[in-house]
Amino acid sequence: MPDLLKIGFTQRSIEQRLDELDSATGVAWPFELEFCIRVRNANNLERRLHQELREFRVRPDREFFRLSQDEAIKRILSFLTPAELAMPDQNEEVASIQENLREITDARRRRVRRTNEDNITSTSESLKRVNGERSHRSNNGRNLNEQWRIGARHALYRKTGDWYMPLKKFPGALCDENGFILFLTETEYRSCPFLRIGVEIDVPNGGISKIPGYKRMKN
């Protein structure tokens, strides 16, 4: 469901937790993991974060919040302090985690589609549309780097093109759903006046498509 997010912590592996959530009979679709980060004292941090997001909480006894994915991640990152991170510098690891999460989610989608094809002989047109939309969101920086032959050592994808985790290897590329901007060197990237680089990259004024040098791959 759009803009309905479950926010919590786990001490198990990502796949174990997803399988556990999906095993509930009341869940219509598999959960999609959009973001995670390692922290210290996760239980206490979860309680404080839920308090911070209380205005978005759907029910007091549930870990579901109604806000956009981008807004939730921005709030989580701004809420964390360096002392609460499990590692001193997680920027590169977080970017790697994001890529791995997309791969895990894509694999789970394929598995669900295969199960549906094996067990369901007829589907409604609305179900076909939903499956199509879910499949469309499988883009990631690694795939687009190969598909568009960007030639980047590190490529990140955000559909809206308005924020990313920091680039760590160069040439580095930031991609949105229609194209990309390539930075040949770290100096070029850090001196770009169109980026606000901190814990994350903020791209104001319409996203990367407004940056000179943006290469459009789709009309």
C-alpha positions in Angstrom: 0.0 0.0 0.0 1.5 3.4 -1.0 3.0 5.4 1.8 2.3 2.8 4.4 5.6 1.7 6.0 6.5 -0.8 8.7 9.5 0.6 10.7 11.2 -1.5 13.3 14.4 -3.5 14.1 15.4 -7.1 13.9 18.3 -9.1 15.2 17.9 -11.8 12.5 19.0 -11.7 8.9 17.1 -9.6 6.4 15.7 -12.6 4.6 14.6 -14.4 7.8 12.7 -11.3 8.9 11.0 -10.9 5.6 10.0 -14.5 5.4 8.6 -14.2 9.0 6.5 -11.2 8.0 5.3 -12.8 4.8 4.2 -15.9 6.6 1.2 -14.1 8.2 -2.0 -15.1 6.4 -3.4 -11.6 6.6 -0.7 -10.2 4.4 -1.8 -9.8 0.7 1.6 -9.0 -0.8 5.2 -9.7 0.2 6.9 -7.0 2.3 9.6 -5.0 0.3 12.6 -3.9 2.3 13.5 -0.4 1.2 16.2 0.6 3.8 18.2 -0.6 6.7 21.1 0.5 8.8 23.2 -1.0 11.6 22.8 0.7 15.0 23.8 0.2 18.6 21.0 -0.4 21.2 18.4 -1.0 18.5 15.6 -1.7 20.9 15.9 1.6 22.7 16.5 3.5 19.5 13.3 1.9 18.0 11.2 3.2 20.9 12.6 6.7 20.5 12.2 6.7 16.7 8.6 5.6 17.0 8.0 8.4 19.4 9.6 10.8 16.9 7.2 9.5 14.2 4.1 9.3 16.4 2.2 11.8 14.2 2.4 9.3 11.3 1.6 6.2 13.3 -1.5 4.4 12.1 -2.3 2.6 15.4 -0.5 2.9 18.8 -0.1 -0.9 18.9 1.3 -1.4 15.4 4.6 -0.5 13.8 3.0 1.0 10.7 3.4 4.6 9.7 1.7 6.6 6.9 4.4 8.7 5.2 6.4 8.5 2.0 9.4 6.3 1.8 11.8 9.2 1.0 10.5 11.2 4.0 10.8 8.3 6.4 14.5 7.6 5.4 15.4 11.3 5.6 13.9 11.4 9.1 15.7 8.3 10.2 19.0 9.5 9.0 18.6 12.9 10.6 17.5 11.3 13.8 20.6 9.2 14.2 23.7 10.4 15.9 27.2 9.2 15.0 27.4 7.5 18.4 24.4 5.4 17.6 25.8 4.0 14.4 27.3 0.5 14.7 30.2 1.5 12.6 32.1 4.9 12.6 31.5 5.5 8.9 28.6 3.6 7.3 28.0 5.7 4.2 29.7 3.2 1.8 28.2 0.2 3.6 24.7 1.7 3.5 25.0 2.3 -0.2 26.1 -1.4 -0.6 23.3 -2.5 1.7 20.8 -0.7 -0.5 22.0 -2.5 -3.6 21.9 -5.8 -1.8 18.3 -5.1 -0.5 17.2 -4.4 -4.1 18.7 -7.7 -5.2 17.0 -9.6 -2.4 13.6 -7.9 -3.1 13.9 -8.6 -6.8 14.6 -12.3 -6.1 11.6 -12.5 -3.8 9.4 -10.9 -6.5 10.5 -13.4 -9.1 9.8 -16.2 -6.6 6.3 -14.9 -5.9 5.6 -14.5 -9.6 6.7 -18.0 -10.3 4.4 -19.3 -7.5 1.5 -17.3 -8.8 2.1 -18.7 -12.3 2.2 -22.3 -11.0 -0.9 -22.0 -8.8 -3.2 -19.4 -10.2 -4.8 -20.1 -13.6 -6.7 -16.9 -13.9 -5.9 -13.4 -12.6 -7.8 -10.1 -12.7 -6.6 -7.3 -14.9 -5.9 -5.2 -11.7 -3.6 -7.9 -10.4 -1.7 -7.8 -13.6 -1.3 -4.1 -13.4 0.0 -4.4 -9.8 2.5 -7.0 -10.8 3.7 -4.7 -13.6 4.1 -1.8 -11.3 6.0 -3.9 -8.7 8.3 -5.2 -11.4 9.0 -1.7 -12.8 10.5 -0.7 -9.4 13.3 -3.2 -9.7 15.7 -0.6 -11.3 18.9 -0.1 -9.4 22.2 1.7 -10.1 24.1 -1.5 -10.9 21.5 -2.6 -13.6 21.3 0.8 -15.2 25.0 1.2 -15.2 25.2 -2.0 -17.4 22.0 -1.3 -19.4 22.9 2.3 -20.3 26.7 1.5 -20.5 27.5 4.4 -18.2 31.0 3.1 -17.3 30.7 4.0 -13.6 32.5 2.3 -10.8 29.7 3.3 -8.5 26.1 4.0 -9.6 23.1 4.9 -7.5 19.5 5.0 -8.5 16.5 7.0 -7.2 13.4 7.2 -9.3 12.7 10.8 -8.4 16.4 11.8 -8.7 16.2 14.2 -5.7 18.3 12.4 -3.1 20.9 9.6 -2.8 23.4 8.1 -0.5 26.9 9.5 -1.2 29.0 8.2 -4.1 32.2 6.4 -3.0 34.0 5.4 -6.2 34.7 7.2 -9.4 33.7 7.6 -12.1 30.4 7.7 -10.2 26.8 8.1 -11.5 23.5 9.2 -10.1 20.6 7.8 -12.0 16.8 8.6 -12.1 14.1 6.8 -14.1 15.0 8.6 -17.3 18.8 9.2 -17.3 21.9 9.9 -15.4 24.6 12.4 -14.5 28.2 11.1 -14.5 31.0 12.5 -12.3 34.5 11.5 -13.6 36.3 12.4 -10.4 35.5 13.0 -6.8 36.6 16.6 -7.1 34.1 17.2 -9.9 31.4 15.5 -7.7 32.1 17.4 -4.5 32.4 20.8 -6.3 29.1 20.4 -8.1 27.0 23.4 -7.1 23.7 21.5 -7.7 24.4 18.9 -5.0 24.2 19.3 -1.2 26.5 16.5 0.1 26.3 15.4 3.7 25.2 12.1 5.2 23.1 11.9 2.1 23.0 13.8 -1.2 20.2 16.3 -1.6 19.4 17.4 -5.1 17.1 20.4 -4.9 15.3 22.3 -7.7 14.0 19.4 -9.6 16.5 16.6 -9.2 19.5 15.5 -11.3 17.7 16.0 -14.6 18.2 19.8 -14.1 22.0 19.4 -13.7 24.1 20.4 -16.8 25.5 17.3 -18.3 22.5 15.1 -17.5 22.2 12.4 -20.2 18.6 11.5 -20.9 18.1 7.8 -21.9 14.3 7.7 -22.1 11.9 10.2 -23.6 
